[in-house]
Amino acid sequence: MKIGLEYIDPYSFALLRLLAAFIVSAGILFARERPRLDILRSRSIWILGLLNAAGFTLQFVGMTYTTATRAALIANSNVTFTTLLGWRLDNDPMGIGQAIALPAAILGIYLLTTGGDLSNLSGGQVTGDLLVLLAGLAWSFFLVLNKRVVSQKDSNVTQTVTWVMLVTAVGILPFALAFGDIGRVQVMWQGWTAIAFTAVFCTVLPYLLFSKAQRFVTVTLSALVLLIEIVVAYVSSALILGEQLAPSNALGAVLVCVSIVLASRASGER
């Protein structure tokens, strides 16, 4: 995403990525079964799509102001809010393992984000950080509602993901038309490459896998496991973008991984 934003504005990038994701997901759906257009009458599908649209728009715009690693960190810092939502709305159990995993994850996020120095949160990145934080909050509600939808007996994950992708694109469209350069500026091949890559490998495949997994795990566990994105973002950003990884950041990454293992083991024991 960070590389792609060098070649295309955030609003157009978000719209084209989700349109491409819908096309790929629809292709998978057509190859397997008959599309169910009646799903679009579901209020939950529209709420999921609009929450997703808000998350993507806020994240893409926020990433023009902040780094890729900080974006991943702050967006995923919603794990606490997601856990509270799952506990309050879905009566998710909170075992000892997850009770330990949550503060470990929060401490890991703090070290990854600040390196142990709160002054690192100041500066010109604040606007981007705030937008990405709001994106994370939108996805907290998405995680809880998505768990409910895919856990229904008659739920079809491929159908759900396909139509959520379409509604997400529809939700982003007004912002792309109002603030983006779509239709006015030609997208270079590097931009199309970023769109294609993020549509397939960062949207369709992860959404299908994640939605299938949510049938079997709690919202809390799914949110904690998603924190692996932070570790991957730090390593890949260091290797590809040259972003620095300090020892305190590495310790934070370890704590995040430990929290995932603790939460997963606790869930398995139940």
N, C-alpha and C positions, 0 to 999 in steps of 0.2 A: 504494500500500500504506500509506504513512504517513498519508494522509488517511483511508483506510478504517478504520485502527486507532483512530480517534477515535470510531467508531460501533459497533465490534464487537470482541470479544476476539480475540487472535491465534490461538488454537487453532481457534475456530469459523470465523474468516476463512480460515485455511489449508484447512480441510476443505471448506467451501462453495465456495471457489475451485476446488479440484481436482475436486470433484463436477461443478461447472458445466463445467469444462474437459473432463471425460470425456464429458458429454452432448453438447457441441458437436463434439468429435472423433468420437464415435460417429455423430452425424448426418452428418458428412462421409463417414465410412466407409460407412454404409448407402447413401448416395446414389451411391457409386462402385462398390462391390463387396460381396460376401457376407462378413460377419465370420467370422474363423477363431478359434473358441473354443479350439482345440487349442493356440494360442500361450500360453495361460495355464498350460500344463503345463511351459513352459520355465523353468528355474531362473534364467536370465539376466534374464527379464522381471521376476521377483519381486525379484531383487537390485537391478535398476535402480529399480523402484518404491519399495523400502524405503530405498534411498540418497536418492532424491528426497524421500521423506516426511521423512527426517531433516533434509535440507537446508531444506525449506520450514518445518518446525516450528521449527528453531533460528533461522532468519532472521526469521520472524514474531515470535517471542518477543523476540529480540534487538532488533528495531526499536522495541519499546516503551520501550527504554532509551537508544537512540542515534538519531542523525539519519539521514535518508534517504541523504544523500551519503556519510556514513561507512559505512553499511551496504553500499552499492554498492561502495565502495572496498575495504573489508576482505574482503568475500565474493569479490571478484575478485583479491585479492592471492594467491590460490591458484595463480596462473599458474606460479610457480616449481615448486611441488609437482606440478602437472599435467604440466609439462614433464619433470620427472624421472621420473614414472610412465610417461609415454609413451616416453621413451628407454629405461627399464629393462624395461618389460613388452612394449612393441610395437616396439622397435627403431627408434623414430622417428629420422630423420637430423637432425643439428644442423649446418646450414650456417653460413657466415660471417654472412649477413644475420640469421639467427635468433639467433646467438651475440651479435650486437650489440643486437638488438631486446630480448632478455630483460633485460639490466641497465638499458637505457633505460626499459623498462616498470616495473621495480622502483623506479628513481629517480623516475619520474613518479608512481607510487602513493605513495611516501614524501612527495613534495611536496604531492600532493593531500590526503593524510591529515593531515599535521602542519603544512603550511605552512613546513616547514624548522625547526620548533621541537618537539623531542621532548616538551616539557612539555604539549603539547596532547593527548597520549595519556592523561594522568592525569585523575582526576575520576570523577564518577558514571557516566560512559558505559562504564567498563571492562567491566562485566558484559555489557552489550549487545554491545560490540565482540568479546568473547570468544565469545559465542554465535554471532555472525555469522561469525567466523573458523572455528568448527567446521562451520558450514553450508557454507562454501567448501571445506573439506577433503572433506566428503561429496560435493560436486559434482565434485571432482577425480577421485575414483574413478568417479563417474557418467560423466564425459566419456570416460574410457578404455574402460570397458565398453560404453558406447553406440556408440563408434567400431567396436568389434569386432562388435556385433550388426548394425548397419545396413550394414556392409561385406560381410556374408555374401551369397552369390549369390542365395539364395532369400528374402532379407529384403524385407519390405514395410514401408515407413516409416509409412504411415498406420495399418496394423495395429499396429505396434510402439508408436507414440505413444499410440494409443487405449487399449491394455491397460496400458501403463505408467501412464497417468493414473488408471485404475481402481485399480491396486495401490497407487499413491501415496495415493489417498484412503483406502483400507483401512488403510494404515500410519498415517495421521494420526488415524483415527477413535478409537482408544483414548485418545489424549491429549485430543482434543476432548471426549469424554464425561467424562473424569476431571477435567480442569482448566478446560474452557470453559463457557460459558453457553448452549450450543446447546440449544434446546428449553425454556429457562427464561426467556430474555429476548428480547423482540421486536426484530428488526433493523429499523432505520429505513431509509427509501428511499435515503439517502446510502450506507449500508453495502451495500445490494444493488447500487447503481450501481458501487461500487468492486469488488465481487465479479465482476460481469458484465464490467467493463472488463478487469480483470487476468486473468480466465479466458480471454477471447478474444484480446486484443492482447498480453498479457504471458506467456501460457502456450501455448495451442493453436497459434497461427500461428508464434511463434518456435520452438517445439519441432519442428514440421513442417519449417520451413525449415532449422533447424540440423541436424536428423537427415539431411535430404537432402544438405546441404553436407558433412557428415562423411564421406560416401562418397568424396569427392574430395580431402580435405585431411588433414593430419596432426593429431594431438591437440594438438601444440604450437601450430600455426597457429590452430586453432579456439579455443584458450584465449586466445591473444594478441588475436585479432580481437574476442572477447567483451569485451575491456577497453573497447571503445567505450561500453559501458554506463556506465562511470564518468563519461565526459565528458558523456553525455546526462543522467545523474543530477545532475551539478553544475549544468548549465545549467537544467534544468527545476526543480530545487529552488530555485535562485535566483529564477526567474521566478514560480513558483507558491507556494512556501513561504516565500520571503523569506530563505533561507539565504545567508550572505555568501560571496563568491568573491574571495579575495585574489589579488594578482599572482603570488605563489608557487604558489598553487593552479592558476592559469591556465597557468603554465609547466609544471606537472605534467601538465595535460591535453594540452598540445602534445607533450610527450615520449611520452605514451601513444599519441597518434595517429601520431607518427613511428615508434614501435616496430611498430605495426600495418602501416604501409606497408613497412617494411624486411622484416618477416616474410613479407608477402604477395608482395613482389617476389622474395625468395629462393625461395619455394615455386614461383612461376611459372617461374623460370629452370630449376628442376629438372624 
